[in-house]
Amino acid sequence: MTPDLDALLIVTPHSSGHLPADVLRDMLGEAAFDAPTREAFLRRIFLDGDPYTDLLYHVPGARHANAPWSRFAADLNRDRDDRVDNGVLKLTGFDRQSLYPAGFTLTEAAREARLRRLWDTFDALVAAELAGARLMIVGHSMAPSGPALSHDTGTPRPAICLMPGTSDAPSFPIAQWDALRHACETAFAEVIAASPDPRVTIGEPWATDTLSLNHSRRSGVPAFGIEFNAGLYLRGGEPVDGAIRALNRAFTEFARTALTLVS
């Protein structure tokens, strides 16, 4: 039986390259008013996020929650109190180059205000959209190899990574992990065949998607994250339209199958 796609929530927490004006001015100062400087900086921010994932993971008929702000304003796939360097409020990009001028300090009051406006509102949106849903998928893209700000710096990455949690803390039913990977391999077979590493992995390079784990615990709705290797659809930072279309078609097929696994 064809599943009702309204029972599927797709979340992209890192698709945006936008920054609120106050965050942009914290990062650029008066240069925020210089169009070439501002546009080059926002392009950097966009490409250092998960570019085009709102399109890659769009499935007509499903529910969607696309983050309106860049992960460098607030990373919505981190715990609210995550204070590590790759935590919820980052001071550098993934190249470890500072996003702020020398001497900048994010005060506790400014930190709380930003989290209240950006993190809390998106968390509430996801919770509201989960009402009545049967599955949540959180869509990401990953650099072809681990960047400087990562746990796997320099390590080549597979074509696709699935993140259903760990055996101790699953966000998606463990009994269905093999079926989930098989469905993914089947749907994406043609798209990833020519990839340098055409594997679909579970837990490599990440096992757990924070949004999936936190919201599945709170709502009881099964959830998992998925990462596309950005090399599948970007060339020199530019989108390859045919590849994005092909990935989206394959994801739509995969998402339908994944929904049947929890129905």
C-alpha atoms as one frame of an Amber mdcrd trajectory, in Angstrom:
protein
   0.000   0.000   0.000   1.331   3.468  -0.876   2.102   5.327   2.369   0.482
   8.671   3.132   3.359  11.110   2.690   1.769  13.578   5.090   2.960  11.151
   7.776   6.585  11.967   6.839   8.446  14.997   8.206  11.667  15.977   6.410
  13.953  18.404   8.212  16.959  20.256   6.745  18.723  22.095   9.572  21.719
  23.341   7.569  20.370  24.267   4.135  20.286  28.026   4.633  23.045  30.515
   3.884  21.245  33.451   5.512  22.362  35.306   8.626  20.255  37.617  10.801
  21.449  41.212  10.483  22.775  41.339  14.046  24.855  38.177  13.541  26.113
  39.434  10.173  27.265  42.692  11.784  28.933  40.791  14.627  30.877  38.857
  11.996  31.670  41.641   9.499  31.244  44.879  11.388  30.871  47.897   9.097
  31.901  45.721   6.122  28.399  44.228   6.296  27.305  47.327   4.331  29.780
  46.630   1.518  27.909  44.517  -1.036  30.875  42.592  -2.552  32.294  41.769
   0.898  28.906  40.763   2.253  27.994  38.607  -0.744  31.358  36.819  -0.777
  31.050  36.116   2.941  27.494  34.795   2.625  28.610  32.582  -0.268  31.305
  31.136   1.990  28.733  30.579   4.739  26.322  28.875   2.330  28.897  26.470
   0.907  30.234  25.659   4.381  26.744  24.533   5.344  24.701  21.851   3.570
  24.044  23.638   0.262  20.913  22.811  -1.732  19.707  20.212   0.768  16.271
  21.854   0.881  15.946  20.872  -2.821  17.711  17.527  -2.550  15.364  16.323
   0.182  12.118  17.891  -0.995   9.312  15.339  -1.423   5.957  16.718  -2.612
   3.193  15.782  -0.192   5.487  15.355   2.802   5.855  17.798   5.688   9.005
  19.933   5.647  10.905  22.057   8.149  13.766  23.956   6.506  15.917  26.076
   8.774  15.687  29.777   7.845  19.165  30.640   9.151  22.682  29.362   8.588
  24.193  26.793  10.926  26.779  29.498  11.740  24.090  31.657  13.308  22.947
  28.684  15.404  23.450  25.004  14.663  19.998  23.491  15.040  21.402  19.953
  14.940  23.261  20.425  18.205  22.073  20.322  21.784  21.189  23.750  23.093
  23.971  23.620  25.688  26.649  22.128  23.408  29.661  24.414  23.919  32.398
  22.535  22.054  34.092  24.248  19.098  31.724  22.486  16.677  28.785  23.042
  18.994  25.599  25.047  18.743  27.227  28.495  18.365  30.408  28.211  16.315
  33.126  30.832  16.191  34.878  29.389  13.119  33.969  27.774   9.831  34.888
  24.173   9.064  38.287  25.357   7.877  38.830  26.638  11.443  39.123  30.206
  10.158  37.434  32.698  12.459  33.998  34.012  11.502  34.400  37.035  13.791
  36.891  39.907  14.071  39.855  39.624  16.423  38.866  40.165  20.029  35.185
  39.343  19.544  33.488  37.821  22.594  30.021  36.291  22.602  28.625  37.247
  25.995  26.347  34.950  27.939  23.452  37.371  27.475  24.013  37.524  23.702
  24.370  33.759  23.549  21.072  33.199  25.341  19.274  35.796  23.227  20.455
  34.162  20.001  19.475  30.683  21.160  16.063  31.909  22.278  15.341  33.530
  18.906  16.855  30.943  16.557  17.290  27.567  18.246  14.165  27.579  20.400
  11.846  28.661  17.584  13.066  25.937  15.217  12.893  23.309  17.956   9.263
  24.305  18.542   8.511  24.144  14.796   9.884  20.596  14.503   7.925  19.495
  17.563   4.711  20.952  16.125   5.239  19.341  12.701   5.837  15.943  14.331
   2.289  15.835  15.678   0.602  13.024  13.762   3.765  12.057  11.848   5.072
   8.479  11.700   8.643   9.162  10.563  11.147  12.016  10.584  14.132  12.149
   8.223  16.841  14.768   8.773  18.712  15.584   5.560  22.340  16.731   5.371
  25.308  16.861   3.033  28.917  16.168   3.988  32.250  17.235   2.566  33.976
  14.533   0.459  36.603  14.185   3.190  36.677  15.305   6.785  37.403  19.061
   7.147  39.614  20.634   9.795  36.671  21.137  12.175  35.637  17.480  12.417
  36.492  14.211  14.124  37.660  12.592  10.848  39.902  15.301   9.373  41.308
  14.240   6.011  39.436  10.919   5.882  37.537  10.227   2.625  33.827   9.742
   3.161  31.305   7.325   1.602  28.606   8.294  -0.890  25.805   8.144   1.686
  25.733   7.778   5.468  22.625   6.765   7.413  22.380   7.821  11.068  19.752
   5.774  12.942  21.494   6.152  16.308  23.515   3.575  18.213  22.551   0.169
  19.548  22.372   1.726  23.033  20.438   4.790  21.871  18.613   4.146  18.591
  16.373   6.773  17.032  15.074   4.305  14.411  14.105   0.670  15.192  17.247
  -1.491  15.215  15.345  -4.431  13.695  14.853  -2.327  10.553  18.406  -1.032
  10.103  19.386  -3.638   7.519  16.165  -3.080   5.584  16.749   0.686   5.708
  20.254   0.367   4.282  19.074  -2.074   1.604  16.304   0.329   0.578  18.836
   3.150   0.360  21.305   1.090  -1.681  18.535   0.089  -4.073  17.114   3.583
  -4.556  20.491   5.260  -5.072  22.326   2.482  -6.934  22.630   4.322 -10.248
  23.326   7.706  -8.665  26.259   6.578  -6.523  27.758   3.897  -8.780  30.520
   6.178 -10.092  31.322   7.701  -6.700  34.897   7.208  -5.415  33.362   5.296
  -2.481  29.893   4.101  -3.543  28.951   2.670  -0.162  25.869   3.347   1.926
  27.095   3.212   5.502  25.422   3.109   8.877  27.391   4.958  11.527  30.312
   6.063   9.339  31.356   8.820   9.772  28.471   9.518  12.196  26.039   7.223
  13.984  23.637   9.713  15.520  21.766  12.722  14.223  21.051  14.974  17.198
  17.678  16.232  15.976  16.566  12.678  15.265  17.599  11.387  18.670  16.181
  14.255  20.709  12.835  14.484  18.932  12.301  10.728  18.681  12.786  10.501
  22.434  10.362  13.322  23.094   7.685  12.372  20.569   8.081   8.616  20.140
   8.274   9.125  16.351  11.073   7.086  14.691  13.728   9.241  13.046  17.077
   9.030  11.306  19.559  11.316   9.616  21.002  10.927   6.141  24.139  12.494
   4.629  24.856  12.844   0.917  28.486  13.253  -0.058  28.626  16.755  -1.568
  30.892  15.412  -4.306  27.820  13.712  -5.749  26.286  17.031  -6.804  28.813
  19.888  -6.488  31.696  20.727  -8.805  33.933  23.546  -7.650  31.173  24.755
  -5.373  28.667  24.922  -8.220  25.544  22.741  -8.346  25.251  20.031 -10.990
  21.563  20.264 -11.900  21.222  16.754 -13.331  22.839  15.229 -10.259  20.525
  17.146  -7.911  17.500  15.964  -9.877  18.722  12.361  -9.807  19.451  12.445
  -6.078  16.047  13.959  -5.384  14.263  11.275  -7.428  16.174   8.540  -5.636
  15.505  10.099  -2.236  11.784  10.306  -2.962  11.745   6.580  -3.717  13.811
   5.815  -0.628  11.674   7.996   1.655   8.513   6.185   0.565  10.113   2.830
   1.383  11.464   4.073   4.720   7.976   5.194   5.677   6.600   1.714   5.016
   9.202   0.274   7.416   7.567   2.096  10.331   3.982   1.802   9.125
